[in-house]
Amino acid sequence: MERETALALEAFTARYCDAWQTSYQTWPQSEEPYGVPSPCIISSTGTLVTWQPQPFSLPQNVNAIERALDIVIQPALHAFYTTQFAGDMRARFESETFTLLQTWSPDDFQRVQENLIGHLVTQKRLKLSPTLFIATLESDSEVISLCNLSGEVVKETLGRRQSVVLAPSLADFLTRIEPVL
């Protein structure tokens, strides 16, 4: 499952970068990471960072989350956050447009793990099923997550039991999403 997820993420990232090349004759550009060091940075101009995905250079796991909460994380999530360093990427799945989260640098990887731990602690306190976010939506109260029990990708409302299954696996989800520029 980890390899399938990594390959699907790499394939989507290639489609995303190709769309930028076709539309703008450049690598992807983002405002959010401006001024934040990353191995992905090609150049910075004004408030834009031009970036290119880079191989992940740390141990390829999110064991810090597992240790902090004494749980086992779905292998697909390990692969999702440790396949590459890249900027966040806009995408669409059916009628949902969202921002697919990525780790920008080793420091950002640490921050992402801390945020996932906080998310899981809140879910445990609210007696909700454990999920791990992979994308943000326009609404601050909704995210796209990986269900840690089933491995399904779900759209969930934060702090609530309501969720909608989008795909049976993270690899399937990543294979079906389309770039949005």
KAUR-V223886 format. One line per field, one symbol per residue. burial: + if it has 24 or more other ideal C-beta (glycine too) atoms within 12 Angstrom, else -. A space follows every 50 residues. Layout:
burial->???
This chain:
burial->-+-+++-++++++-+++-++------++++--+--+-++++-------++ ++++-+-+--++-++---+-+-+++++++++++++++++++++--+++++ +++++--++--++-+++-++--+----+-++++++++----+++++++-- ++++++-+----+--++-+++-++--+++--
